[in-house]
Amino acid sequence: MSKRYTNTGNKNIVSVYLDDDTHAVLVSAKNRSGRTKSTEVAMRLKDHLRRFPNYIFSEQSEEEGR
């Protein structure tokens, strides 16, 4: 594990597959912010989970209502 992860206390690794469009948006965002892709993803995921703790995909809600 690289030193940048051990210093921040991050202990969990998550891998994701992104479509080309989402990856392009991520790369654009990390270039604007000056962060690494990993840091950009971690910050955005953390922000989303804080702001939407009970978020459920609308498709799942529709299926449950059937």
Secondary structure as UniProt FT lines:
FT   HELIX           3..8
FT   HELIX           20..33
FT   HELIX           37..51
FT   TURN            53..54
FT   HELIX           58..64
//
